[in-house]
Amino acid sequence: MEDHHAIARLKRRDIGGLETLVKMYQVRAIRAAYIIVRDRALAEDIVQNAFIQAYDRIGQFDSSRPFEPWFLKIVFNASLKTAARQDRQVSYDPAAVDEDPVWQALLVSGEPGPPDIVENRDVQRAIWDALGRLSPAQRMAVVFRYFLDLNEVEMTARMNRPVGTIKWLLHSARKRMRQLLAVLI
């Protein structure tokens, strides 16, 4: 219920309510944007701008609904637009990820045991590289489905696309990932 109090403050144009929302949603939003745009600084900028947009547009927000889906839609739309504007793929620098424990945590699911460390890093790099070869729309569908655990109906509402398009994006993303990761199987 903290977010309801923060939203009420924002609707009164009290920017202090934004601090609570940033604390609650910033990390998850940056992670999602990062997966789509594949650039840490860019993801941080997108989320920062999304919070400013949320503040500017809070009057359009229906307080009877949850804030997170509304806010993440702003983040995802901005991430997709940014990724589409990029005229080059952002290269994956394994050394930079290996040296940065915060971003390494984004790619690691749990703590591997000592015998699994080498294998896990190879698998993580292969998955990260394969994700980078998906289109931004496919990456967004993957984030919604597998990162946010949304079902197709929820994805349809949040992505504002027909169910058939959602199914096609997921199908094509899974098919492409299988092709790219065939060497691991």
C-alpha positions as CSV (number, residue, x, y, z in Angstrom):
1,M,0.0,0.0,0.0
2,E,3.1,2.3,0.1
3,D,2.7,3.0,-3.6
4,H,-0.9,4.2,-3.1
5,H,0.3,6.8,-0.6
6,A,3.1,7.8,-3.0
7,I,0.7,8.1,-5.9
8,A,-1.6,10.3,-3.9
9,R,1.3,12.6,-3.1
10,L,2.3,12.7,-6.8
11,K,-1.3,13.5,-7.8
12,R,-1.1,16.5,-5.4
13,R,2.1,17.4,-7.4
14,D,4.3,16.6,-4.4
15,I,7.4,15.1,-6.0
16,G,8.4,13.5,-2.7
17,G,6.1,10.6,-3.6
18,L,8.4,9.7,-6.4
19,E,11.1,8.6,-4.0
20,T,9.0,5.7,-2.7
21,L,8.2,4.6,-6.2
22,V,11.8,4.8,-7.3
23,K,12.8,2.6,-4.3
24,M,10.1,0.1,-5.1
25,Y,10.4,-0.2,-8.9
26,Q,13.7,1.1,-10.1
27,V,15.8,-2.1,-9.9
28,R,13.2,-4.3,-11.7
29,A,12.6,-1.6,-14.3
30,I,16.4,-1.2,-15.0
31,R,16.8,-5.0,-15.3
32,A,13.9,-5.2,-17.8
33,A,15.1,-2.2,-19.9
34,Y,18.7,-3.6,-19.8
35,I,17.6,-6.9,-21.3
36,I,15.9,-5.1,-24.1
37,V,18.5,-2.4,-25.0
38,R,21.6,-4.3,-23.8
39,D,23.3,-1.2,-22.5
40,R,23.5,-0.4,-18.8
41,A,23.8,3.3,-19.0
42,L,21.0,3.5,-21.6
43,A,18.7,1.3,-19.4
44,E,19.3,3.6,-16.5
45,D,18.5,6.7,-18.6
46,I,15.4,5.0,-19.9
47,V,14.1,4.3,-16.4
48,Q,15.0,7.7,-15.1
49,N,13.1,9.3,-18.0
50,A,10.2,6.9,-17.4
51,F,9.9,8.1,-13.8
52,I,9.8,11.7,-15.0
53,Q,7.1,10.7,-17.5
54,A,5.2,9.0,-14.8
55,Y,5.4,12.1,-12.6
56,D,4.2,14.3,-15.6
57,R,1.4,11.9,-16.5
58,I,0.3,10.7,-13.1
59,G,-3.0,12.5,-13.6
60,Q,-3.8,9.9,-16.4
61,F,-3.1,7.0,-14.0
62,D,-6.2,5.2,-12.6
63,S,-5.4,4.9,-8.9
64,S,-7.7,1.8,-8.6
65,R,-5.2,-0.1,-10.7
66,P,-1.7,-1.3,-9.7
67,F,1.1,1.2,-10.5
68,E,3.8,-1.3,-11.6
69,P,2.2,-2.5,-14.9
70,W,1.4,1.1,-15.9
71,F,4.9,2.2,-15.1
72,L,6.6,-0.8,-16.8
73,K,4.6,-0.2,-19.9
74,I,6.3,3.3,-20.1
75,V,9.7,1.6,-19.6
76,F,9.0,-1.1,-22.2
77,N,7.7,1.3,-24.8
78,A,10.7,3.6,-24.3
79,S,13.1,0.6,-24.4
80,L,11.6,-0.7,-27.6
81,K,11.8,2.7,-29.3
82,T,15.4,3.1,-28.2
83,A,16.4,-0.4,-29.3
84,A,14.7,0.2,-32.7
85,R,16.6,3.5,-33.1
86,Q,20.0,1.9,-32.5
87,D,21.6,1.3,-35.8
88,R,24.1,-1.2,-34.4
89,Q,24.0,-4.1,-32.0
90,V,25.5,-3.2,-28.7
91,S,28.4,-5.6,-28.3
92,Y,28.5,-7.9,-25.3
93,D,31.7,-7.5,-23.3
94,P,32.1,-10.5,-21.1
95,A,35.0,-9.0,-19.2
96,A,32.8,-6.0,-18.2
97,V,30.0,-8.2,-16.9
98,D,32.4,-10.5,-15.1
99,E,34.0,-7.5,-13.3
100,D,30.7,-5.8,-12.3
101,P,29.0,-7.9,-9.6
102,V,25.7,-5.9,-9.9
103,W,25.3,-6.6,-13.6
104,Q,26.6,-10.2,-13.2
105,A,23.7,-10.7,-10.7
106,L,21.3,-9.8,-13.5
107,L,22.5,-12.7,-15.6
108,V,23.0,-15.2,-12.8
109,S,20.1,-17.2,-11.4
110,G,21.2,-18.2,-7.9
111,E,24.6,-18.9,-6.7
112,P,26.4,-21.7,-8.6
113,G,28.6,-24.2,-6.8
114,P,32.4,-24.2,-7.5
115,P,32.3,-27.0,-10.1
116,D,29.5,-25.2,-12.0
117,I,31.1,-21.8,-12.3
118,V,32.9,-22.3,-15.6
119,E,30.0,-24.0,-17.3
120,N,27.5,-21.5,-16.0
121,R,29.5,-18.6,-17.3
122,D,29.7,-20.2,-20.8
123,V,26.0,-20.9,-20.7
124,Q,25.2,-17.3,-19.5
125,R,27.4,-15.8,-22.3
126,A,25.7,-18.0,-24.9
127,I,22.2,-17.1,-23.7
128,W,23.1,-13.4,-23.5
129,D,24.5,-13.5,-27.0
130,A,21.4,-15.3,-28.3
131,L,19.1,-12.7,-26.6
132,G,21.1,-10.0,-28.4
133,R,20.3,-11.6,-31.8
134,L,16.5,-11.4,-31.2
135,S,14.6,-8.4,-32.4
136,P,13.7,-5.8,-29.7
137,A,10.0,-6.9,-29.9
138,Q,11.0,-10.5,-29.4
139,R,13.3,-9.5,-26.4
140,M,10.4,-7.6,-24.9
141,A,8.1,-10.6,-25.3
142,V,10.7,-12.8,-23.6
143,V,11.1,-10.3,-20.7
144,F,7.3,-10.1,-20.2
145,R,6.9,-13.9,-20.3
146,Y,10.0,-15.2,-18.6
147,F,11.2,-12.3,-16.5
148,L,7.9,-10.9,-15.3
149,D,6.1,-14.3,-15.5
150,L,3.1,-12.8,-17.4
151,N,0.7,-15.1,-19.3
152,E,-0.3,-14.3,-22.9
153,V,-3.5,-12.5,-21.9
154,E,-1.6,-10.2,-19.5
155,M,1.0,-9.7,-22.2
156,T,-1.7,-8.7,-24.7
157,A,-3.0,-6.1,-22.3
158,R,0.4,-4.6,-21.5
159,M,1.9,-4.7,-25.0
160,N,-1.4,-3.5,-26.6
161,R,-1.0,-6.2,-29.3
162,P,-3.4,-9.0,-30.4
163,V,-3.0,-12.5,-28.8
164,G,-1.9,-13.8,-32.2
165,T,1.0,-11.4,-32.4
166,I,2.1,-12.2,-28.8
167,K,2.0,-15.9,-29.6
168,W,4.0,-15.3,-32.8
169,L,6.6,-13.2,-31.0
170,L,7.1,-15.9,-28.3
171,H,7.1,-18.7,-30.9
172,S,9.6,-16.9,-33.1
173,A,11.8,-15.9,-30.1
174,R,11.9,-19.5,-28.8
175,K,12.6,-20.9,-32.2
176,R,15.4,-18.5,-32.8
177,M,16.9,-19.1,-29.3
178,R,16.8,-22.9,-29.9
179,Q,18.7,-22.4,-33.2
180,L,21.2,-20.1,-31.6
181,L,21.7,-22.4,-28.5
182,A,21.7,-25.7,-30.4
183,V,25.4,-26.1,-29.6
184,L,24.6,-26.3,-25.8
185,I,21.9,-28.9,-26.2
